[in-house]
Amino acid sequence: MLIGEVARRSGVSARMLRHYESLGLVRPTGRTVSGYREYAEADIQRIFHVESLRTLGLSLRQIGQVLDDPVFAPSALIGDLIRETERRLAREQELLKRLRAVDSSAPDEWESVLRIVELLRGLGSPNAARRQQTVLSPEADVPAPVLAEAVLAEADPHVAGALRWALARAGEDVVAALAPGLASPDPAVRRRAVRVLADLPGEDPAAALSSALADLDPQVRGHAALALGARGSTAAVPVLVTMIVEGANDVDAAEVLGALASDPKRAEAIKRALATELSDPAAPTPARLRLVQALAELPSAIALVMLRGLDDDEDRTVARTAAALAGVIDAQGGA
């Protein structure tokens, strides 16, 4: 069969068939008397084999290896295809994220689109200094969804700090943009999300922070509890008390509990929570000592009653510490 007929029946152009021949992929078996290429049945089968492998994403070099190397391992080829496909999908996902970020900013002029694309490039730079400069640039006006996505993925503490600063000052509602981070299976992402929410002013983040009080990760719970406690929420009290018992940011937790207890309506719940932990016979001495120290952060009248109630504690170290703290409060004018 001559090259023109092969091209018509196979759908592969005569030019491509000649290219295959130059690469040694498909050589016509013979020539006519006039010198025209003549393809045998086996040659046509090989053409279809080449085309089938091309549809899988193989390069012509890889196809040559498959066709001509009898010991070529198909598993190695499949592994290469998987890795190349993963790289291509990652590039397409990155492009999709950029397009969505541009779309979310609702740009109405090409200049705005170009500016946002340039910002996205800066935030996506492998250089941490450039990412930080992009956020802090006076010309930067990064949409909140873009900032939120960047901060949830940022591992560098300096860049993350700049992103949190920018988000806290964003004019848009950033809580909704950060909420998906609290549902991430990656605890590092959830920690970043809750830290940014904790830095946001006002009561808008309160609902999202409240959901984080039940997070499996103690750091996520702790950040949420400190932020909610500072906003006056008693929902944070159980987590704050647990932080004191476990020694995780216990000083900060005690200070927040002390501030909460300045309101008589909240003080009773805090007293009960601390007293319950102090009366636990299984509690180790270090944990009980931290709880005693936390009592000293409460309003003086409350602190003195609870500290003096430990005078006869079986653990003499706890009793002596409580007495010493009560003495300090008395000396400072506590009633």
Beta strands, then each sheet from edge to edge (+ up, - down):
strand 1: 30-31
strand 2: 37-38
sheet 1: 1+ 2-
end
